[in-house]
């Protein structure tokens, strides 16, 4: 197909207007005023460590706080064990809690992490949760070439499809790793790999720009094709308790979430759906 008949693969100009003052009604099921996404990130075992062939060690996402130093050429077994808690105990505690309250979630799952603990993929689908892609490994991708990023995406789709009981590849993508310079090419590469693998990409979440989902032209797709952007939040996020000690107690985090819900619900009830 001639290139002029396809959507651009570039990010293009910034959109600072969004929906503007008059928020549209997304027509949520049951007349709901707000829709809440519960996201469970699963990265354990895929982090930076010499065990995975890396020259340094992980510094993100631990109770050690923001001052932890990367180690060169040797393992940080304490950091490794902090991540191992997530796969050995933490994920099961959260899944039991979600089951108790009958709450479905989307898991932003790193494919390599699921490979190292396949029971998690089985449990996610068995309990009605969605497996979304969080990449092949939980690493900084800012220096990757386009070819390396394409290969990363392809391995991810195939691995998750092989591990999921449904044998279905993920239908959405969230990279994260927001503290590093993300490749501006990432969104278009992911969209293209999904097409090449005949896997529908229904949503993309490496975006923080709105309360509501919104559509963009599907990168590299036909003019009539769209890609749904489902913005992620770093505000209502437990990363604050490990990234820079934003929450000190569980009550602090709970109260923050409750206050956020109350405000969004009030705005939704007044015609500004979320």
C-alpha positions as CSV (number, residue, x, y, z in Angstrom):
1,X,0.0,0.0,0.0
2,X,1.4,3.5,-0.9
3,X,2.9,5.2,2.1
4,X,0.6,8.2,1.6
5,X,-2.4,5.9,2.4
6,X,-1.0,5.0,5.8
7,X,-0.9,6.7,9.1
8,X,2.3,8.3,10.2
9,X,4.6,6.4,12.5
10,X,5.8,9.6,14.1
11,X,4.5,11.0,17.4
12,X,3.8,14.3,15.8
13,X,3.0,17.6,17.5
14,X,2.0,17.6,21.2
15,X,-1.7,17.7,22.0
16,X,-2.2,20.0,25.0
17,X,-5.9,20.4,24.5
18,X,-7.3,16.9,24.9
19,X,-11.0,16.8,25.4
20,X,-11.0,20.3,26.7
21,X,-13.7,21.8,29.0
22,X,-16.6,19.6,27.7
23,X,-15.6,16.0,28.8
24,X,-17.4,13.5,26.6
25,X,-19.6,10.8,28.0
26,X,-17.8,7.5,27.4
27,X,-21.0,5.5,28.2
28,X,-19.5,3.2,30.7
29,X,-21.6,0.0,31.3
30,X,-24.4,0.3,33.7
31,X,-24.3,4.1,33.6
32,X,-21.2,4.2,35.7
33,X,-19.6,7.6,36.1
34,X,-16.0,6.4,36.4
35,X,-14.1,3.3,35.3
36,X,-11.2,2.1,37.4
37,X,-8.4,-0.1,36.1
38,X,-6.6,-2.2,38.7
39,X,-3.1,-2.9,37.4
40,X,-0.7,-5.6,38.8
41,X,2.8,-5.2,37.5
42,X,4.7,-8.5,37.4
43,X,8.4,-8.1,36.8
44,X,10.1,-10.5,39.2
45,X,13.1,-12.4,37.9
46,X,13.4,-10.3,34.8
47,X,15.2,-7.4,36.5
48,X,18.8,-6.3,36.0
49,X,21.2,-8.8,37.5
50,X,24.3,-10.7,36.4
51,X,22.2,-13.9,36.6
52,X,20.4,-12.6,33.5
53,X,23.7,-11.7,31.7
54,X,23.8,-8.1,32.8
55,X,27.0,-6.3,34.0
56,X,25.2,-4.4,36.7
57,X,22.5,-4.9,39.3
58,X,18.9,-3.5,39.8
59,X,18.3,-0.3,41.6
60,X,14.6,0.2,41.1
61,X,11.5,-1.0,42.9
62,X,12.8,-2.1,46.3
63,X,12.4,-1.2,50.0
64,X,16.0,0.0,50.0
65,X,14.8,3.4,48.8
66,X,16.1,5.7,46.1
67,X,19.7,5.8,47.3
68,X,20.6,2.2,46.4
69,X,23.7,1.9,44.3
70,X,24.2,-0.3,41.3
71,X,26.9,-3.0,41.7
72,X,29.3,-3.8,38.9
73,X,30.2,-7.3,37.9
74,X,28.7,-9.0,41.0
75,X,25.3,-10.0,42.2
76,X,23.3,-8.1,44.7
77,X,21.6,-11.0,46.4
78,X,19.7,-8.8,48.7
79,X,18.1,-7.0,45.8
80,X,17.4,-10.3,44.1
81,X,15.7,-11.6,47.2
82,X,13.5,-8.5,47.3
83,X,12.2,-9.2,43.8
84,X,11.9,-12.9,44.6
85,X,9.4,-12.0,47.4
86,X,7.1,-10.7,44.7
87,X,7.0,-14.0,42.8
88,X,7.2,-16.4,45.8
89,X,4.6,-14.6,48.1
90,X,3.5,-11.2,47.0
91,X,1.7,-12.0,43.8
92,X,-0.3,-14.8,45.5
93,X,-1.3,-12.5,48.3
94,X,-2.6,-9.9,45.8
95,X,-4.4,-12.5,43.7
96,X,-6.1,-14.0,46.7
97,X,-7.3,-10.5,47.7
98,X,-8.6,-9.8,44.2
99,X,-10.4,-13.1,44.3
100,X,-12.0,-12.4,47.7
101,X,-13.4,-9.1,46.5
102,X,-14.2,-10.4,43.0
103,X,-12.1,-7.7,41.3
104,X,-10.6,-8.3,37.9
105,X,-7.3,-6.7,37.1
106,X,-4.9,-6.2,34.2
107,X,-1.4,-7.5,34.8
108,X,1.4,-5.7,33.1
109,X,3.4,-8.8,32.9
110,X,7.0,-9.1,31.8
111,X,7.3,-12.1,29.5
112,X,10.6,-13.4,30.9
113,X,9.2,-13.1,34.5
114,X,6.2,-15.3,33.5
115,X,8.6,-17.8,31.9
116,X,10.4,-18.1,35.2
117,X,7.2,-18.7,37.1
118,X,4.6,-20.0,34.6
119,X,2.1,-20.7,37.4
120,X,1.4,-17.0,37.6
121,X,0.2,-16.8,34.0
122,X,-2.1,-19.7,34.6
123,X,-3.5,-18.2,37.8
124,X,-4.1,-14.8,36.1
125,X,-6.2,-16.2,33.4
126,X,-7.9,-18.8,35.6
127,X,-9.1,-16.0,37.8
128,X,-10.4,-13.8,35.0
129,X,-7.6,-11.3,34.8
130,X,-6.1,-9.8,31.6
131,X,-2.4,-10.4,30.8
132,X,-1.1,-7.2,29.2
133,X,2.5,-7.0,27.9
134,X,5.2,-5.2,29.9
135,X,8.0,-6.2,27.5
136,X,10.4,-9.1,27.4
137,X,12.5,-7.9,30.4
138,X,12.3,-5.2,33.0
139,X,15.3,-3.2,31.7
140,X,16.2,0.2,30.3
141,X,15.6,0.2,26.6
142,X,16.8,3.7,25.7
143,X,19.9,2.5,23.8
144,X,18.1,-0.2,21.8
145,X,18.1,-0.1,18.0
146,X,14.8,-0.4,16.1
147,X,15.8,-4.0,15.3
148,X,16.4,-4.9,19.0
149,X,13.1,-3.3,20.0
150,X,11.2,-5.3,17.3
151,X,12.8,-8.5,18.4
152,X,11.9,-7.7,22.0
153,X,8.3,-7.2,21.1
154,X,8.2,-10.4,19.0
155,X,9.7,-12.5,21.7
156,X,7.2,-11.0,24.2
157,X,4.1,-11.8,22.1
158,X,5.2,-15.4,21.4
159,X,6.3,-16.1,25.0
160,X,3.0,-14.8,26.6
161,X,0.9,-16.7,24.0
162,X,2.8,-19.9,24.8
163,X,2.3,-19.4,28.6
164,X,-1.3,-18.3,28.7
165,X,-3.8,-21.1,29.0
166,X,-5.9,-19.4,26.3
167,X,-2.8,-19.4,24.0
168,X,-3.6,-15.8,23.2
169,X,-1.0,-13.1,22.9
170,X,-1.4,-10.0,24.9
171,X,-3.8,-7.4,23.5
172,X,-2.3,-4.3,25.1
173,X,1.2,-2.9,25.9
174,X,2.8,-0.9,28.7
175,X,6.6,-0.5,28.8
176,X,7.0,1.7,31.8
177,X,10.6,2.4,33.0
178,X,9.7,6.1,32.9
179,X,12.8,7.2,34.7
180,X,14.9,6.5,31.6
181,X,14.8,8.1,28.1
182,X,12.2,6.1,26.2
183,X,12.7,5.6,22.5
184,X,10.4,7.9,20.5
185,X,10.1,5.0,18.0
186,X,8.6,2.5,20.5
187,X,4.9,3.0,19.9
188,X,5.2,2.6,16.2
189,X,7.5,-0.4,16.5
190,X,5.1,-2.2,18.9
191,X,2.1,-1.4,16.7
192,X,3.9,-2.8,13.6
193,X,5.1,-6.0,15.3
194,X,1.5,-6.7,16.5
195,X,0.4,-6.4,12.9
196,X,3.1,-8.6,11.6
197,X,2.3,-11.3,14.1
198,X,-1.5,-11.0,13.4
199,X,-2.1,-10.0,17.0
200,X,-4.7,-7.3,17.6
201,X,-3.3,-4.4,19.6
202,X,-6.4,-3.1,21.4
203,X,-4.7,-0.6,23.7
204,X,-1.4,1.1,24.5
205,X,-0.7,2.6,27.9
206,X,2.7,4.3,27.8
207,X,0.9,7.6,28.2
208,X,0.0,9.8,31.3
209,X,-1.9,12.6,29.6
210,X,-5.6,12.2,30.5
211,X,-8.2,10.7,32.8
212,X,-10.1,9.1,29.9
213,X,-8.9,6.9,27.1
214,X,-8.6,8.5,23.7
215,X,-7.9,7.4,20.1
216,X,-5.0,8.1,17.9
217,X,-4.4,7.0,14.3
218,X,-2.9,3.5,14.3
219,X,0.9,4.0,13.7
220,X,1.7,2.8,10.2
221,X,-1.9,1.5,9.8
222,X,-4.6,2.4,7.3
223,X,-6.2,5.8,7.5
224,X,-9.4,4.4,9.1
225,X,-7.5,2.4,11.8
226,X,-7.2,3.7,15.3
227,X,-5.3,2.8,18.4
228,X,-6.8,3.3,21.8
229,X,-4.6,5.0,24.3
230,X,-5.4,4.1,27.9
231,X,-3.4,6.5,30.1
232,X,-1.5,5.0,33.0
233,X,-1.2,6.8,36.4
234,X,1.9,7.3,38.5
235,X,-0.1,9.3,41.0
236,X,-2.3,6.5,42.4
237,X,0.6,4.1,42.4
238,X,2.4,2.1,45.1
239,X,5.7,2.9,43.4
240,X,5.7,6.0,45.5
241,X,6.4,3.9,48.5
242,X,9.6,2.4,47.1
243,X,10.7,5.0,44.5
244,X,10.9,7.9,46.8
245,X,9.1,7.1,50.0
246,X,5.9,8.9,49.2
247,X,3.8,6.8,51.5
248,X,4.9,5.7,54.9
249,X,2.1,3.5,56.1
250,X,-0.7,1.4,54.4
251,X,-3.2,3.9,55.8
252,X,-1.4,6.7,54.0
253,X,-1.7,4.9,50.7
254,X,-5.3,3.8,51.3
255,X,-6.4,7.3,52.2
256,X,-4.7,8.7,49.1
257,X,-6.5,6.2,46.9
258,X,-9.9,6.8,48.6
259,X,-9.5,10.6,48.3
260,X,-8.6,10.3,44.7
261,X,-11.6,8.0,44.1
262,X,-14.0,10.3,45.9
263,X,-12.9,13.3,43.8
264,X,-13.1,11.5,40.5
265,X,-16.5,10.0,41.4
266,X,-17.8,13.5,42.3
267,X,-16.5,14.9,39.0
268,X,-18.0,11.9,37.2
269,X,-21.4,12.5,38.8
270,X,-21.3,16.1,37.7
271,X,-20.9,15.2,34.0
272,X,-17.1,14.9,33.8
273,X,-16.8,11.2,33.4
274,X,-13.5,9.5,34.1
